[in-house]
Amino acid sequence: MPTIRILTESDLRGQVTLDLALVELIEQAFAALATKAVVMPPILSMEIPERHGEVDVKTAYVPGLEGFAIKISPGFFDNPKLGLPSLNGLMVLLSAETGIVQALLLDNGYLTDIRTAAAGAVAARHLAPSRVRTAAVLGAGVQAELQLEALSLVRPFEELLVWARDAAKAAAYAAKMSARLGLPVRAVASPEEAVRAAQVVVTTTPSREPLIRAEWLHPGLHITAMGSDAAGKNELDPAVLAHADLLVCDRVSQCSRLGELRSALEAGLLPAEPAPPELGQVIAGLAAGRRSDEQVTVADLTGTGIQDTAVATAAFARCKAAGVGSEIEA
């Protein structure tokens, strides 16, 4: 009888961490999206407005990998009021040869968190200026922490600015991240102050109103926008995308429905054709990335199923090799 390996969040945290190896794994996944016959259907997304919640289902088949993942990712944003995390979820890994379930990864969103942060680092590696003195983040949640931890792996910076709607959360974030990164972290009073001072800005909020205006852009700025991953979310003024020297999407078909690209298309500020390049194309050398340190660049990241398949496959292999987890008969 086939067996299914059950992996808990603790099992997975012990074998998969946010490091350069993970960044390179996600970078390879993006390159595969541009160079291989990947099958990646549109995201299945369901909103539950009366609970301020949403559920996304993502998957992708990658030729050459032994398995593929189906990820279920709920986000219920009033949960902190109940003492519960906003995000959780799980992944199911199936054999790419037989379709039989190989593993159940009960990660509570951990793998999604770190693969999302690694994707931000991949974007910065290819699009941020070569030297970053000041980084900034909008938002003060878990992803705000992980994104800047990941950024430090590929673009070391000297100081970090944080803005959040809740000033107390921003102050707590500043203290926590200063200790974690070993550098000055300062809460600022407005998104404008953060953007104007930084060379890299990461947006990590579920905002439905633009937080960054085009008039704040300046030479040498890179923005990674990863909060807009569902219809209605919007962190950047659509004019930001129109004024950028280079816009790169993780997946154009997703960004045009769920990301910042959607808002710019709806506003008529960008044409539907030619489409912006995708991050995988930049990695694979099929499209140009940043050409000079003076350019203004934007990465529109909505999260792709190939990232989930890549991290789930690697996590399963590491846990199996280490004898981690428990097995049940299917």
N, C-alpha and C positions, 0 to 999 in steps of 0.2 A: 504493500500500500504506500502511496506517496505520503510524505510528511510535510508539514508546514512549520517553519521556524517562527516562533513568536518572539519579537524583540521589543523590549520596553524602552521608554525614554532613557532610563538609566543605562541600559545596555548600549544604546546608540551614542549617548554622550561619551561613553568610555572609549569608543572606537572611531568616532568622526568628530573632528573639531574644526573651528574656523581658523585655517592656516593657509599657507601658500599652496600646499598640495590640493586643498579644496578649491582654491581660486583657479588653479590650473585645470582641475577636473571640469569645472563649469566653463572655463574658456574653451576647452576641447569640445564640450557639448554644443556651444554656440557655433563653433567652426563646423561641426558635423551638420548643423541645421542648414548651413550654406553650401555644403559640398556633398552631402549624402542624400539618399532617397528616404529621408525621415518622414514618417507618418505622424502628424500632430494635428488632431482635430481641434476645432474651436473650443474655447472654454465653455463648459456648462455652468452657468451662473444663475443663482436664484436669490432674490432679495426677499427678506421678511421684514418689511418696514415697521410693523407694529412692535417689533422687538429690537429695532435698530440693528438688524442682523443680515448676514448674507452667507451663502455657501457656494464655494467654487469647486468644480471637479476638473482636474487636468490630467493629461496623459500624453505619452509619445512613444512610438516604436522607433528604435534606432538600429539600422542594419549593423551587425557585428557585435551587438551587446546580447548577452545570454538571457536577459530579462527585460521587462518593461513594467513601469509603475502606473498605477491609477491612484491619484491623490485626492482625498476629500478634505477640504479646508474650510471650516466654518469661522466666521468672524462675527461675534456678538459684542458690540462696542459699549453696551451698558453694563457688561459683566463686572467691571471693576467696582461698581456700586454694590455688588453682591459679594465682593471679595473673591471674584473668579477672574481668570485671565480672559482677555478679549479674544484671543486666538487659540485654537487647538487643532486637532485633526489627526489623520493617520494616512498611511500608504499601504497599498497592497501590491506586492511584487509577483508577477506571473512569468512563467517560462516563455521566452520568445519562440521556442520550438514547438511546445505542446499546448501552451495556454494554461497549464496547471498552476495553481497558486503555489508559490515557493515560500513566501514569507508575509507575515503581517507585522508592519512596523508601527507600533503604537507610540509614536514620537511626540504626541501632543503639540505638533507644529514645530518642534525643534529643528527637524531637517529643512523644513520650509524657511525657517528663520535664517539658518546659516547659509543655505544655498542662495537666498535672496541677497544677503549681505555680500556673498562671494561674487554675485553678478554685478553688484555695484562696484566692486573692486576691479572686475574685468573691464567694465565701462571706463573707469578712471585710468586704468593702465593704458588704454588705447586712445582716450579722448582728453584727459586732463593735461594741463601744461606740465613740462618736465620738472619744474620746481614749484612746490606749494609751501608757502609760508603760513598762510591762514586758511583753515577749513571752517565751514559752518554747516550747521544742521538745523532744519526746521522740524520741530517735534522733539519729544523727550521720552518716548517709549522704548520698548525693547529693540525695535528695528533701528531707531536712532542711535542706540548704543552699538549694535553690531555693525551697522554700515560704516561708522567711523573707525571702529576697530579694524574692519577689513580694509578701509582706505589706507590706514597707516601701514599696511603690509606692502602696498604698491607705490604709494606717494607719501612718504613720511612728511609730517607737517610740524610746525613749531608751536602753534596755538590753535585752539578750537573755540568757536563761538556757537552758542545755542540760543534759539528762540522757541518758546512754546506759549500757547494761549494762557496756560496756567503758570504764573511766575514762580510759584513754589516748586512745581515740578521741574522747571528749567533750572532753578537753583540747586535742587537735589541732583539733577543730572550733571551739572557742572562739577559738583563735589565728587560724585562717584567716578566720572570719566577722568577727572584730573588724577585721581589715585590710580585708576586702571592704566592710563596711557603715560603717566609720568610727565605731564606738560600742563601749561596753564589752560584752563577752560573757564570761559566767562559767559554768563547769561546776558543777553542784550535785550533792549526794550522793543525792538521791531524787526520784522523781516528785512526791511530796507537797510538797517544798520549792518545786519549780518551779510547780506549780499554784496553791498558796496565794499566791504573790507576783505572779502574772501576771494581766493582763487578757485576753490572748489566748494560748491554748495550741494548738499543732499537734502531732498525733501522727503519726509517720511510720515505725512499726515493723511487722514481720510477726508481732507477738506473738500468741500463742494463749491468753494469760492476761491478765486485766484489769490495766492499769497505773494507771488513775485511779479513785479511790473517790469515792462520792457525798458523803461527809462532808467532802471537801476543797473542795466548791463554795462560791462566795462571790458576793455581788451584783456585777454588772458583768462577769462572766466569760464569755468565748466560747471554745468548743473546736471546732476543726476536726479531725475524725478521718478520716484518709485511708488508714490502713494496713490496715484490715479490708476486703479486697476479694475474699475467697474463704471458702467454708464452713470453719469452724474457727478463723478468725482473730478476735481480740477484744482491743481495746485499752481499752475502757471498761467498768467495772462496769455491768451493766444498770440498776442503780438510778440511775446518772447520768442516763440518758435519762428515767427516770420523774420525777426531781426537777427537771429543766430546765424553765424557763418556756416554751421554744420549741425544738422539734426540727425541723430541716429536712433533707430527703433530696435527693440529686441525682436519684435515680429510686427511688420507693418499691418498685416491683416487684423491683429489684435489691437494695436495702438490706434487704428482708425475707428475702432468701435468702443474701446475702453480707456485708452490712454489720453495723454495730452494732445496727441495728434488729432484726435476726434474733435476737440474744441476748436483747434485752428482751422480744420476743414469746414466745420459748421459755420465759423465766422467768415469764411471766404478769404482767409489770409494766406492760405497755402493751396496750391493746386493739387488735385488728386494724382495727376501725372506730371512729371516723373515722381515716383514714390521716393521717399527718403531711403538711404541705405540701411541695411540691417547690421547689427553688431557682429553677427557671424561673418558677414561679407567683409567687414573691416578686418576682422581677425585673420581671415583666410587670404587677405590681400586682393580681394575682388572689388573692393571699394576703398576710397581714400578715407583715412582717419584725420586726426588733427595734422595740419600742415605746418603750423607755426605756433609759437607760444602766445601770439597776439590774438588768435582767433577766439571767438565765443562759440562754445559747443554745448549741445544739450543731448542727453541720453534719456529717452522715453522708455522706461522699463515697466512692463505689465506682468512679468512673470510667465515663464513658458513651461509646458509639460516636459520638454526635453531636460530641463534642469532637475525636475523631480525624478525622472527615470535615471539620470546620471548619478544623482546622489543616493538614490535607493539601491541601485545595483552595486555601487561601491560599498555602501554600508552593509549590505547583505554579505558580500564577499569577505569583508573584514571580520564581521561578527562570526561567520561560519568558520573562518580560518582560526579564530581565537577561541572557538568553542563557546561563544557567548550566546545566551538565549535558551529557550526551551523548545522542544519539538512535540507536536501532536500528530496523530494520524488523521489524514483527510477523510 
